[in-house]
Structure formats: structure tokens, C-alpha cells
Amino acid sequence: MELTNKVVLVTGGAQGLGKAICESFLERKNKVCIADVNNDKGLKTVENLNSRFGAGSAIYTSCDVSKESDFQDLFERTISIFGRVDILVNNAGIGGENNWRKVVEVDLMGVISGTKLAFKFMGTENGGVGGAVVNIASTAGLVPVPLGPIYCACKHGVVSYTRSVGTELHYTKSGVTVSAICPSFIDTEMTRQMENLSIFQQETKKFKESLQLMEPSYVAEAVIYLLETKKINGAVLKVTKEGGYQYVL
């Protein structure tokens, strides 16, 4: 996929990995819509990005991905300003094993909702021109995670959902590819708060001290790497500090 002059919608784009993903696309002369629930950080991020990449390069829209009406409004506003959406990055995610219903609503249901809306607004069967969806899963979607079973279950769901809709059957009808990346631990606020989000705080704190964290920019470039691959539909790309970028069968 040629990554120039595209319109990219990034959920959870106000900080951390989401912001880094926006920067990677803007560096390649694309437009981005940043969606987030943190309005203060979202507006500051857009101001910063527009000062660096040119006025009008980025816009901000408040969006709780667990609310389908918010997500629908997000697509509609992006299209009203930029004319279309070419790429959706379902990046928004939270942790919190004691608030597990909200984790499921954001980390799994939000991804499903966003992907379905991408088919609706981007799909060729609905008058769109097709495009791509990238779901941000995790290495927690590939292996068991005793310290975070709910988060793990959601990320396994994202991987399975991606593989199921990233098939020829769905692509033939929509012209939209669906793929995922599975990063290991990233230097973000959620990782820094890991022990507070776990059901086993002491064990998680000790585990966190052993981690070698990846920079958000390194993982953001994995999204670009994935999209520039010719056969991306249904692909799952594992991203680790030790192993680099590796496709997972």
C-alpha cells in the first residue's frame, strides 16, 4: 500500500503509541484524525503536530470507542473535513483487571465496532473505495498472561477477529484489508502503571522491573512496515525488542 496522501484515523492517538503512529503517518505526508477521550492531551497533541507538519495536517475528535455513536460520529466528522478515510488504526486500549467489563468494552468490543464501521464507511459495497484497518493487539494475544487474564483474553480476541475478517470473503465484498500487530511491552503510561492495573500488584511490580521496553516510535514504524507489505490481509505481525518484526502464522 502506498502511504502518501492518505487519510488516517487513529484511536487513542493523543499520547504514547497512538501519538507515535500519527507522527509516522504525518512524516509520510498523510492526514490524520486523532481520536481520544483525553481532550486536553488530544488538543495539545494536534496543536503540536500541526506546528511540526503544517496547519491542517491533523485534527482532533473526542471519542469513547466503547460507545458506537461516538465512533460513528468520528468517521462522519473525519469524512466531512478530509473527504474520506483510507486507514483506521484501532489503537485505543486500557488495562484494569478489577474494571474488567470496561476493559472488554474498549479493548475488544471497541476494535470490533471500529472495524465494522470501517467496512460501512470505507467498503466498496457501500460506495467507498476500500482501505485498510490495523488492529493493535499485543503479544498478550499470543500467549497466556496470568497477571492480566482479562487483558489477555481481549487481545486473543482481537487476533482471532482480525484473522477471521482479514479473509478473501470479506475483502471481496469490501475492498478493506484487516491486519494486526502484536507488540511486546512499550514505554507508555499504561506500562508504567502496570502493577496498579493488575490483580497481583507485588508480582506485577517485580515482573515489570525485568522488562526491556520498546520505544513507541519503534512500534509505530511496525504499522508502516505492515501496511507497505503487499499481502497484509489477515496478517499478524509480532513486534519485540529482541526479535524485531516477525509475522505470526
C-alpha positions in Angstrom: 0.0 0.0 0.0 1.4 3.4 -1.0 1.4 5.5 2.2 1.3 9.0 0.9 -1.7 11.4 0.7 -3.9 9.0 2.8 -6.4 10.0 5.5 -5.7 8.0 8.7 -7.9 7.7 11.7 -6.1 6.7 14.9 -8.0 5.9 18.1 -6.2 6.6 21.4 -3.9 8.9 19.4 -3.3 11.6 22.0 -0.3 10.1 23.6 2.0 7.1 23.8 1.9 4.7 20.9 -1.1 6.4 19.3 0.8 9.7 19.0 3.8 7.9 17.6 1.7 6.3 15.0 0.3 9.6 14.0 3.8 11.1 13.7 4.9 8.2 11.4 2.0 8.8 9.1 2.5 12.6 9.1 6.2 12.2 8.3 5.0 10.5 5.0 2.7 13.4 4.1 -0.6 11.9 5.2 -3.5 13.5 7.1 -4.5 12.2 10.5 -7.6 12.4 12.7 -6.7 11.8 16.4 -9.5 10.3 18.5 -9.2 10.1 22.2 -11.1 10.5 25.5 -8.5 12.8 26.9 -9.5 16.1 25.4 -6.7 18.2 26.9 -4.0 16.0 25.7 -5.7 15.5 22.3 -5.9 19.2 21.6 -2.3 19.8 22.7 -1.1 16.9 20.5 -2.9 18.3 17.5 -1.5 21.7 18.1 2.0 20.2 18.4 1.6 18.1 15.3 0.2 20.9 13.1 3.1 23.2 14.2 5.5 20.5 13.1 3.9 19.1 9.9 1.8 22.0 8.7 -1.6 23.5 9.5 -4.5 21.2 8.9 -2.4 18.1 8.9 -4.1 16.8 12.0 -7.5 17.2 13.6 -8.8 16.0 17.0 -12.2 14.4 17.8 -13.3 13.3 21.2 -14.3 9.6 21.0 -15.0 6.9 23.5 -14.6 3.8 21.4 -16.9 1.8 23.7 -19.7 4.0 22.5 -20.7 3.2 18.9 -22.4 6.5 18.5 -19.1 8.3 19.3 -17.3 6.0 16.8 -19.9 6.7 14.1 -19.6 10.5 14.7 -15.8 10.1 14.5 -16.0 8.7 11.0 -18.5 11.2 9.8 -16.5 14.2 11.1 -13.3 12.9 9.6 -15.0 12.4 6.2 -16.7 15.9 6.4 -13.2 17.5 6.9 -10.9 15.3 4.9 -13.3 13.8 2.4 -12.7 10.1 3.2 -11.0 7.7 5.5 -8.3 5.4 4.0 -6.8 3.7 7.1 -8.2 3.1 10.5 -5.8 2.2 13.3 -7.7 0.7 16.3 -5.1 1.6 18.9 -7.2 2.7 21.9 -6.8 0.4 24.8 -6.9 0.3 28.6 -5.9 -2.1 31.4 -7.5 -2.8 34.7 -8.3 -6.3 35.8 -10.7 -5.1 38.5 -12.6 -3.0 35.9 -12.8 -5.9 33.5 -16.1 -5.0 31.8 -14.8 -1.7 30.7 -11.6 -3.4 29.5 -13.6 -5.7 27.4 -15.7 -2.9 26.0 -12.7 -0.8 25.0 -10.0 -3.4 24.1 -12.2 -5.9 22.3 -15.6 -4.5 21.5 -14.1 -1.2 20.5 -11.9 -2.9 17.9 -14.9 -4.8 16.6 -17.0 -1.7 16.4 -14.3 0.3 14.6 -13.7 -2.5 12.1 -17.4 -2.8 11.3 -17.7 0.9 10.9 -14.7 0.9 8.6 -16.5 -1.7 6.4 -19.5 0.6 6.4 -17.8 3.9 5.6 -14.8 2.6 3.5 -16.3 -0.6 1.9 -16.7 -0.8 -1.8 -20.1 -2.5 -1.4 -21.3 0.8 0.3 -19.8 3.1 -2.3 -16.4 3.5 -0.6 -13.0 2.9 -2.2 -11.7 0.4 0.2 -8.8 0.8 2.5 -7.1 -0.8 5.5 -7.7 -1.5 9.2 -4.8 -2.2 11.5 -5.8 -3.5 15.0 -3.3 -3.0 17.8 -3.3 -6.3 19.7 -0.4 -7.5 21.9 1.9 -10.4 22.5 -0.6 -11.0 25.2 -2.9 -12.1 22.4 -0.5 -14.9 21.5 0.4 -16.4 24.9 -1.2 -16.9 28.4 -0.8 -13.9 30.8 -1.6 -15.0 34.4 -1.0 -11.4 35.7 -3.7 -10.0 33.3 -6.2 -12.6 32.2 -8.9 -10.2 31.1 -6.5 -8.1 29.1 -5.1 -11.3 27.6 -8.5 -12.6 26.7 -9.3 -9.3 24.9 -6.1 -9.4 22.9 -6.6 -13.0 21.9 -10.0 -12.0 20.7 -8.5 -9.1 18.6 -6.1 -11.5 17.0 -8.8 -14.1 16.2 -11.2 -11.5 15.0 -8.6 -9.9 12.8 -7.7 -13.3 11.2 -11.4 -14.1 10.7 -12.4 -10.9 8.9 -9.0 -10.5 7.2 -10.0 -13.1 4.7 -10.8 -13.2 1.0 -14.5 -13.5 1.7 -14.7 -10.1 3.5 -12.1 -8.4 1.2 -14.0 -9.4 -2.0 -17.1 -7.7 -0.6 -15.5 -4.6 1.0 -12.0 -3.9 -0.5 -10.9 -3.4 3.1 -7.9 -5.3 4.4 -7.7 -6.1 8.2 -4.4 -6.9 9.9 -2.9 -6.6 13.4 0.3 -6.0 15.2 1.2 -7.7 18.5 3.8 -5.6 20.3 5.6 -6.6 23.5 6.0 -4.1 26.3 6.2 -0.4 25.3 7.4 2.6 27.2 4.0 4.1 27.7 1.9 5.3 30.7 -0.1 2.1 30.8 3.1 0.1 31.2 4.4 2.4 33.9 1.1 1.9 35.8 1.1 -1.9 35.2 1.1 -3.0 38.8 -1.9 -0.8 39.6 -3.9 -2.4 36.8 -3.1 -6.0 37.8 -4.9 -8.3 40.3 -1.4 -9.3 41.7 0.3 -6.0 42.3 3.5 -7.2 44.0 4.1 -9.9 41.5 3.5 -7.5 38.6 5.8 -4.9 40.1 8.6 -7.4 40.3 7.9 -8.6 36.7 7.9 -5.0 35.4 11.4 -4.4 36.8 12.7 -7.2 34.5 11.3 -5.7 31.3 13.2 -4.1 28.4 10.8 -1.6 27.0 10.4 -0.6 23.3 10.1 3.0 22.2 6.7 3.9 20.9 8.3 5.1 17.6 9.8 1.7 17.0 6.3 0.1 17.3 4.7 2.8 15.2 7.1 2.0 12.4 5.8 -1.6 12.5 2.4 -0.3 11.5 4.0 1.3 8.4 6.0 -1.8 7.7 2.9 -3.9 7.9 0.9 -1.6 5.6 3.6 -1.5 3.0 3.6 -5.3 2.7 1.7 -6.5 -0.4 -0.2 -9.3 1.2 -1.4 -7.9 4.5 -4.9 -9.1 4.7 -5.3 -11.2 7.9 -1.6 -10.8 8.7 -0.5 -10.7 12.4 2.9 -9.0 13.0 4.7 -9.7 16.3 6.9 -6.8 17.4 9.6 -7.4 20.1 12.8 -5.7 21.1 14.7 -8.9 20.7 13.2 -10.3 17.6 12.2 -7.2 15.6 9.2 -7.6 13.3 8.1 -11.2 12.7 4.9 -12.4 11.0 3.0 -15.0 13.1 1.2 -17.9 11.4 
